[in-house]
């Protein structure tokens, strides 16, 4: 069964109802072997496209991963990007802002980490945390040293959506392509994954009391995600809501989305000029004479 990335793309300017989006779809592979073979095929294609992307040096690609705890962000990045040359890729995980970061606007710390042309940048969480976790816990705003006039909860989220869309539009017209992936996990599947982490000693380090505490705000988070995706999924920086209850399926879908994003870029290896060919032939002659 063919994977179509467009099936998971959130429409620009359209009403987005998260309840109508699946957290699981029919498996694309019947066996573990088929899954491994298809994923390896995607990884090989991605590796070749990344080499072309690096050589052409015309675009930057930014991949943003968002999702609830245990949605599979780390695993998707690790598996899908396993064939990418580390020299052409940077991964950043954004946790709680530092004291220095809080002294700047909410986009500052991520803007500093944007990828250069020819490179792939991956954000594990991102500036979108500022309209997700901060919206669910508005008390965080008090630590951001904002003027009181700009802390109005009736307008601040729309203002931040506008800032995000403006930034992404600016980046688009300066050669950065942005792909945003929301790993859509169900409440029940998160519970199962938390239990599995507790039952597996090697994964105990992933569990903290705050993880379970945040489950109490699940409906608030879903509302925040719903409003965020609706307001910020655009033609130049689309969101993809990927069913995440099945990790293997999710990784195949993510790899397809990334592949399609790279294929849509107009990339080509640099053409060799006549002067350059003469230079290369001179180098070749020198090397041949070393025998």
N, C-alpha and C positions, 0 to 999 in steps of 0.2 A: 504493500500500500504506500503510495507516494505521499510525502510530507509537503504541504503547501504552507509556507510561512504567512501568506496573506490571510489564511484562516484564523490566525491568532492576532492579527493587527487590529488595534483599537482605532476606529474611524475618527478622523479629524472633524471636530465641530458637531459630532453626533452624541446623542444621549447614551451614556454608558451605565448599564445596570449590571453590577458585578455578580448579582445573584443568578443571572442568566448565562454566565460564563462558566464552563466546566472546570473542575479541579482534576478531572481524570477523563481520558479518552481511550478508545480501543487501542490495545498495543499494536505498534507498527511491525513488530517482529514476533514470530511464534516461539522462537527458542533463544536462549542466551547466546548461542553461537551466531545466529543471524544478527542479533543486536550488536555483538562485538564486531562482526564483519562490516555492518553498515556504518557504525561509528568510526571504525578505522578508515573506511573509504572517505567519510566526511573530513576526518582529520588530515588525511593525505591531500585532499583537494584544498583544504584550508592552508596547509603548509605551502603549497605551490602558489596560491593566491597571495599569501603574505609576502613571499619572496618578490613577486611582481609588484605588490604594493610598496615595498621598501625601495625597490629599484626605480620605480616611476617617480616617487617622491613628489606627488601632486596633492594627495589628500592625507588627512589624518582620520583615523577611525576610533570613535569613543563608544565603548560598550558599557552600559549602566545596568547593574543588577540590583533589583529591589525585591523584598519579600519578607514575610514574617520569619521569626526564628525557626530554624530547622527546615526551611523551604527548599534548601539544596543549592544555595548560591555558591558556596565554596566548592561543592562537588561538581557543579556544572562548569565552573571556571577551570577546575583542575582537569576534568576529563576532556572537555571540548577543546581547550587550548593546549593540550599536551603536546601537539605536534608543532606548535609555533616556536620560532627561534626567539629565545629570551632576549637577544640583542635588539629585537625590533618590537618588544612588547613590555609594558609596565602595568603592574597591578597595584592598586591602592585600596586599602580598607579604611573607611572613615568611621571612627568611633566617636565617643563624646568629645566635643570641641575642647581644645586646650585654652588656657588663659589668654595666650597670644591671639588665638583664632577668634575668641569672643570679642576682641577689641576691633575687629574688622566686620565688614558687612557679611551676610550669611553665605555669599557666593565666593568669598575670597579664598578660603582654604582649598576648595576644589579647583578653582580657576588656576591656581598655582601648579596643579598637577595635570593639566590638559596635555594630550599627546601632541608631539611635533608631527609635521608632515612626513609621511612614509612610515609612521609608527602606529601601533594599536595601543590604546589606553583602556584599561579596565577599571571601573569603579565598583567595588563591592560595598554597596550603599553609597550615598552621594549627597548632593545638595538637596535632594528630594526628602531627606530626613527632616528638613526644616519646615516641610508642610505635611509631614506624617507624624512622627513621634512628638514633635513640638506642638502639633495641633491636638493630639490626644492628651498631651500633658502641657497645657498652656502656661503652667507655672514656670516652665523652663525659660519662657520669654523674659522673665524678671532678671535672669542672669545674663541676658544679652545686651544689657546697657543701652537699650533703645530709648529714644526720647518718648515720653508718655504719649505724645500725640500720634506716634506711629505704632502703638501697641494695642490699638482698638481691634478686638477680635471680630468685629463685624466687617472689617475691611482688610485686615492684614494678610489673610490667606489669598484673597484675590489679588492683592498687590504683589505678593510673592510669586503667584502663578504668572503674573504679567512679567515680572523680572526674569523668571526662568525662561519663558517663551522668547522674550527679547534676546536673552543671552544665546539661546540655541539657534535662533534665527541669524544672529550675528556670526556665530561659529560656522553655520552652514554656508553662508556667503563668503567665508574666508577659507573654505576647503576642508572643514571638519564635518564628517558624517557621524551622526549620533543614532545609535540603536539602543532602545530602552526596553529591558526585559523585566516584567513582573512575574515572579514565580508564584502562581496562584494555588496556594495550599489550603486544604480544608481543615477545619477545627479538629475533627476527629483524627485525621492523619498526623497532625502536629502532636496530639496526645500520645499516639502510638510511638512516634519518633522520640519523644521525651522519655517514655518508659524504656525504649530500647537503649538509649544512652545511659540510663541508670543501671540497666541489667548487664551492660557490657563494660567491664572495668576500664578498658582502654579508651572508652568514650566518656567516662565520668567527668573529665575535666571540662567537657562542653556544657555541663548542667550547672545552673545557678538558681537560687531562689527567685531572682528577678524574672527569669524566663517564665516560670509558672505564674508569677504575679501578673505579668503582662497579658496573660490569657484572659484575665478578668475584663480587659478592655478590647476584646476581640471585635465586637460590633462597632466600637468607635474607630478601630483601625480600618475595618472594611469600608466604613463610610469615608474615612480620610483618603484611602486608596481610590475609591470610586470617584470622588470629586477631583482628586489630583489627576488621574488618568484622563478623565473627561476634559479637564481644562488644559492639559499640556501635551496631549497626543496631537501632533501636527504633521503635515505633509513632509516637512523638512526634518522632523525628529519624532518619529512614530513610537508609540508604546506597543508592546506585544504582551498579551496576557497568556502565559504558558501554563497549561495544566501541570501541576507539580506533584500530585499524589503518587505518581509512578515515576521514580527517578530516571529509569532508563528512557522512557518515552520523552521526559522533559529534556534530557540531554540531546536526544536526536533532534527534537524540535529546535532547541537553541542552536545547535550546530548548523541546521538548515537555514535559520534566520541569519546567522553570521555569514554563511557562505553567500546567500542571496545579496546581502548588503555589499559584500566585496565585489561580487560579479556585476552589480549595478554601476560600479565606478568605471569611468573610462580610463583604463590603465594600459600602458604599453611600456615595454623596455625602451630605454633611451636609444635613439637611432645613432648609428656610427657615421660621422661625417668623413669626407675624403681625407681631410687633414688628420683626423684621428686614426683612420685606417693606415695611413702612412707611418704614423707614430708607432702603432702596434706592430707593423711589419719590421720596423727598425729594431724594436725590442726583441721580436722573434729572432731576427738575424743574429743579434748579440747572444741570445741564449743558445742558439744552435751552434755557434762558434765555440762555446765553452767545452764541447766534447773533446 
